[in-house]
Amino acid sequence: MVARMAKRSPSMSEPTYFVLAALLDGPSHGYGIIKRADELSGGRVRLAVGTLYGALDRLAGDALIAVDSEETVQGRPRRYYRLTEDGRRAVTQEAARMEQAARVVMDRTSPAAGIAPA
């Protein structure tokens, strides 16, 4: 007999996760998202401008973010992006998935389990 695994949504990439997490604090423009993602990830996620705008286009196409407003700064347009409810739900679900996955290991390697972390 073959066991069937429950169908689940694929995990999101770390850069996507931190882009969405950066927007939890409210709307931001591209450079602000890059800086916040870097801060939130402890420097692990360093987004190049081209990578960020490709991700923003994809996330907007998936309705996870939306353009909140636009302004012109030094003659250049600046767009501010915000999370949609679907985006907030997606990043929250991903955080819960990662927490559950981490708990599987942490519970088994805790001193209470008799195994000290390395």
N, C-alpha and C positions, 0 to 999 in steps of 0.2 A: 504494500500500500504506500502511495506517495503522499507525503504531507503537503498540504497547500499552505502557502504563506499568505497572510493577509496583504491585500494590495495597499501600498502606501505611496504617498507622494515622495518624489526624490528629494534628498536634502539640497539646500541651496548652497552655492559656493560661498566661501568666506568673504570675498569682496562684496558680493551682493548682500549678504547678511549685515555687514558693517555699513554699507550705504543706507540700507533701510533703518538700521539702528541709529545712524547719525540723524535721520529725519524724525526720530521719536521726540526730539526736543522742540520741533517746530520747523517751519519752512527754512530752507537754506539755498544758497547759490552753489555752483559747482566747486569753487575753491573752498568754501566753508565745509562742504561735504567731505572733500579730500582731507582737510585738516582734522575734522571730527572723527572720521573713520580711522585715521592714523592714531589719534589719541585713544579712542575706545579700544582699539586692537593692541595697544601697547607697542605700536610701531610695526606690527606684523603685516598690516595691510597698507601699502603705499601705492595709491592709485595714480597712474599716469592720466593726464588730461584726456587723451584719446580713449583710453579704457573706460574712464568714468562716463564720458558722454555716450559711448556705445551702450554702457549698462543703463544709463538713464533713459535712453530711447527704448531699450528693451523693456525696462520696468514700466515705463509709461504705456507701451503697447500691451503689456499684461495687466494694465489698470492697477498696478501696485503703488504707483506714484502719479502725480499730476502737476502740471505747471500751476503754481499758486499766483505768481505775479511776474511782471517784467519791468525793468527800469533801464535807463541808459546811464552808464558811468563812463566818463571820459570818452564819449562818443561811441561806446561799445554797448551792445545790449547785454543785460544780465538777467537771467531767468532764475526765479526762485521755485524750488520744487517742494512739494509736501506729500506726506503719506496719505493714501486713501484708506478707507476702512479695510479693504481687502489687503492692502500692504501692511497695515498694523496687525491684522490677523495672521498674515503669513510669517512675519518676523517673530511674533509671539509664539506661534506654533513651532517654528524652528528652534527657538530658545528652549521650549519645553522638551522637544525631541532630543536636543543635545544634552539637556540636564538629565533626562532619563537614561540616555546612553552612558553618560559619565557616572551616574549612580551605580550602574552595573559593575563597573570596575572599582570605583571608590569604596563601595560597600564590601567588596571582596578583598580589598587590600588595606583596610583600616586596621588599626591595632585591635579593635574588638573582634575582628575576624581572625586574629592570630597571625596576620601577615603584615609586617611593617613596610611602609612605602620605602622605595629605594632612595 
